[in-house]
Amino acid sequence: MITPNYCIFFQNPVTFNPIPFALGIRAAGECIKFQPHQPTQIIIIPRFPKEGQEEIKFLETQSGFVFHHVNAFEVGDEVLIDSICYQDLPEVEPKSDFRQVDFEASSPGQLWRFNLNLKDGTVGRELIESRCCEFPTIHPANVGRPYRYLYIGAAHAETGNAPLQALLKIDLESLERQIWSAAPRGFVGEPIFVPRPGSLKEDDGWVLALVYDVAHHRSDLVILDASDFSKGVIARLHLKHHIPYGLHGSFTSEVFGEI
């Protein structure tokens, strides 16, 4: 993550044994072991260190695993970081079958805020969203700066661990939630926020996401009004086939090269 004055990295409490991977016996994910009794380390690197200033700070917080961060921003002597945190990391066993995943056996990803006090070196934590969620997105102009709205893939149910079947909007000032769900036969991918050109409102734009339609065995691109999820899907593009799940995407208003 990046803010105007810092680069911030999370070091998850894991160990990696490269030997089985180097020998071709196991995949990389099968060589990672989560260490629940080790803390999560947060590394803060000043982007423009002043003479005599401590260059790098190492802070610690409770054990957990973070795949994706929402945003980070500075408030005085503090840095606030919003991240999707898991209580632990399920181990990937050899010859494991993803079709037999027991979601209830592992902890859900939840939205947490980490408060880094750079003066006294302490780290506070606050749970913002307990619903299972992943793949957050915000207005690109607010990366590294204070922000109000975020959009994220979420489970249909409020509790428990489950596949992502909904899109959730969170107002971090009012704590209002808006949710659109594709359940029971739709499964969502990562949402992408597309700002309306020229608009100064943070949530003025659209949220795009791929949704796998089980009934028709194909994927749809759904478009929601980012300011009001209660309108439902304002446009849906039916694709002719299904698209395998991916991790990350982006939006561009231009096409580079030939189509």
N, C-alpha and C positions, 0 to 999 in steps of 0.2 A: 504494500500500500504506500501511497505517497500523499504528503500534505505540503503546504508551501515551504516548510522548514525541515521536514523529516522524511526519511524512508523507513518503513516499519516492516519487520518480518516476524512471523510466528514460527518457532521451532517446535513442532509437535513431539510429544514424548514417545518416540518410536526408535527401534533399532533395525538395522538392515544388514543381513548376512549375504554378501554378494557371491559367495562361492557356489551355491546351487544354481544361481542365475548364470554365472560365467560358464559353468559346466553344461548348461542347457537342460538341467534336471527340473528346474522350476521357473515359473514366470516371475517377473520382478515383484508383483503384488504378493506372491506367496512367500517372499523372503522378508517381508516387513512384519515386525512384531510390536504391538502396542504395549507400552509400559505404564500401567495404571497408577503405579506408586511414584512416578516421576512427575515433576511439574511441567507445565507448558512454559517455554521461555519466549519472551518477547524482546526483540532486538531493535533498538531505536538508533538510527544513524543520522546525524545532522547533515543536511544537504550543503550548507554553507557554514562550516565550523569557524568560529572566531578564534583568534590566537589565545591560548590558555584554556579554552573550553574543552571539557571532557568530550572526546570524539564520539564514543559509542556507549550507550547504556544497555545493560542487560537486566530486565525485570522478569519476575516469575509470577505465575498465577496457577490456579488449580488445574489438575490434569484434565485433559480433554483433547479432542481432535478437530481441527478446522480445515475444511477443504476450500471454502469460499468466503470472502469478505464482501460486505456491502459497501462500506466507505469508512474513511478516517478523516477527522478534522480537529483543529486546534481551538481550545478555549483557554486563554491565559496560559498558565503553566501546565495545562493538562492536554492530553491527546485522547480523544474519544474514538473508539473503534467499534463498529457494528459488524458482527460476524455470525455465520452459521456454525454452531458448535455442537459436537457429538460427545456424549459422556465417555464413549470408548470407540475403538475402531475394530469392527469385526474382522477376524482373520480369514483370509482366502485360502481354503484348503485345496490340495491337489485334486483334480478331477471333480471339483464342485460344480453343480448344475444350477445355473441362475434361475431355472424354472421351479426349483424347489426351495427358494429362499423363504425362510420363516421371518417375516418382518417383525413379529412380536418378540423375537429372540434378541433383537438388537435395539439400541437406543435411537430415537429419532433425532434428526437435525433440528435445532431450535435457534431462534434469533436471540443473541445476547449482545449486550453493550459492555465493553471493557473500558474502564476509566483509568488512564495511565497518569499518575501524578509524577511529573518529572522532577519535582523538587525533593520529595521525600522517598521516591522510588516505590511507592505502593501501587497496587492494581486492584480496583474494585470491579465487581461484576453485577450486572442487572439483567434479569430475564425480560425480554421485550415481548416475544411471541412463543408460546408453548406449543402451538400447533406444529406438526411435522412440516418442514419447509426446506427448500433449497433453490439455488440458482437465482440470486437476487439481481435486480437491475435498478438503476436510478437515472435521473437526467444527467447526461454526460458533462454538462457545464458545471455540475456540483461535485465532481470527483475531487476529493481532497479538501472539500469545504463544507461548512454547515449546510444541511439539507433537511427537507421536510417529508418527502414522499419516497416510498420504495415499493417495488413490485416484485413478486416472488412466486415460484411454483409452490403449491401446498397440497397437503392431503385433504380429501373431502371431509373426513371426520375431524373433530376438534381435538381428540385425544388419541394416543397410540401412534405406532409407526405404521406407515402405509405408503403405497405408491403415490406419486403426485398426480392428482386428477383435477386440480383447481388452480386458479390464479388469484392471488391475494394482494390487495393494495393496503398499505399501512400508512396512516398519517401520524408521524412521530410527535407532532405537537398536540393534537386533540386525542390521539390514540384510537381514532376511529378506524374500523376495518371495513373494507368492501371485498366481497368474494364473488367470483364467478366459477361455477363448477361444471365440468364435462362428465361427471359421474352419472350413471354407473359404468358406461361403456366407452368412456373417453379417457385418455391418458396424456398429460401435457408434458411438453419439453420446456426448455429455458425460455422465459419471456424476454422480450427486447422492447425497451422504451424508445419511441421515435418522437422527438419533439416537433411541434408544429413550427415551421419556419417563421421567424420574426416575432414569435410570441415571447412575452416576458414571464408568463405564469409557469411555475415549475411543473405542474401536472397537465399542462395543455399539450396534448399530443395523442399518440396511440400506443397501445401495447400489442405486440405481435407475438404469436406462439404457434408452434406446430402441435397438433393434437392427433394422436393415433385413434382412429375410429374403429373399434373392434368389430362392430356390426358389418362394416363394409370392407374390412381389412385394407384400409388405406389411411393416408394422413391428410389432414386439412390444415391450411393456414388460417387461423382465426385472428380477427382484429377487433380490439375493444377500445372504447373511448377512455383514455387514461384518467380523465377527470371524473367519470361517473360509470362505474361497473354495473350499476343497476340497469343500464340500457341493454345489457347483454351484448352478444356478438353483433357488431354493426356491419361486418362483412366476413364472409367465409369463402375461401378458395379451395375447391375440391381438387385434390391431386389425383392422378390416375393410378397411383400405387402408394404403398407405404414407404416411409423413410425411416431407416434405423435411427435409434436414439443417438444423439450427439451430446457433447458437453457444452460448447460455447459457440455463439454466433455473433454477428454484428449487422448493422444496417448501413447502407450507403445510398445516397440519393443519385449517385452517378454509376455508370457502367463503364468499366475499363476494358478495352479490347473488344474483339468481335464476339457476337452471340451466335 
